């Protein structure tokens, strides 16, 4: 399983558990709403950070694949030149 999905699942589980805990707590309504709002903001912030990490990882992997593809292309180009030169010498 993808580690990003695991982290996202854990965050969602924590958020749901926190909200249920707040809803079942014997606080005043205004205090409960404030806590729910704060937990929602915290969860959104956590999700934004995770998304930034995923995008950064994707960008790094893309750059790596691009560099490898360029290397393969240049190697193939050089090999083609060698074959061309060898064929013209015959």
C-alpha positions in Angstrom: 0.0 0.0 0.0 1.2 3.5 -0.8 2.6 5.3 2.3 0.7 8.5 1.3 -2.6 6.6 1.5 -1.7 5.2 4.9 -0.8 8.6 6.3 -4.0 10.1 4.8 -6.0 7.3 6.3 -4.4 7.9 9.7 -5.1 11.6 9.6 -8.7 11.0 8.6 -9.1 8.5 11.5 -7.6 11.0 14.0 -9.8 13.8 12.7 -13.0 11.6 13.0 -12.0 10.4 16.5 -11.2 13.9 17.6 -14.6 15.2 16.3 -16.5 12.4 17.9 -14.7 13.0 21.2 -15.5 16.7 21.1 -19.2 16.0 20.2 -19.6 13.6 23.1 -17.8 15.9 25.6 -20.0 17.8 28.1 -19.0 21.3 27.0 -21.1 24.3 26.1 -22.2 24.4 22.4 -20.1 27.5 21.7 -17.0 25.8 23.1 -17.7 22.6 21.1 -18.1 24.6 17.9 -14.8 26.4 18.6 -13.1 23.0 19.2 -14.6 21.5 16.0 -13.5 24.6 14.0 -9.9 24.4 15.4 -9.7 20.6 14.7 -10.9 21.3 11.1 -8.3 24.0 10.6 -5.6 21.7 12.0 -6.7 18.8 9.7 -6.7 21.1 6.6 -3.2 22.3 7.5 -2.0 18.7 7.9 -3.5 17.8 4.6 -1.9 20.8 2.9 1.5 19.8 4.3 1.1 16.2 3.1 0.0 17.3 -0.4 3.1 19.6 -0.6 5.3 16.6 0.4 3.6 14.4 -2.2 4.0 17.0 -4.9 7.7 17.6 -3.9 8.3 13.8 -4.1 6.6 13.6 -7.5 8.6 16.5 -8.8 11.9 14.9 -7.6 11.0 11.5 -9.2 10.0 13.2 -12.4 13.3 15.1 -12.6 15.2 11.8 -11.9 13.3 10.0 -14.7 13.8 12.9 -17.1 17.6 12.8 -16.4 17.7 9.0 -16.9 15.8 9.4 -20.2 18.2 12.1 -21.4 21.1 9.8 -20.5 19.6 6.9 -22.5 18.8 9.2 -25.4 22.4 10.6 -25.5 23.9 7.1 -25.2 21.7 5.9 -28.1 22.6 9.0 -30.1 26.3 8.3 -29.6 25.9 4.6 -30.4 24.0 5.6 -33.6 26.9 7.9 -34.6 29.4 5.1 -34.0 27.4 2.7 -36.2 27.0 5.4 -38.9 30.8 6.1 -38.9 31.6 2.4 -39.0 29.3 1.8 -41.9 30.7 4.8 -43.9 34.3 3.4 -43.5 33.4 0.1 -45.2 
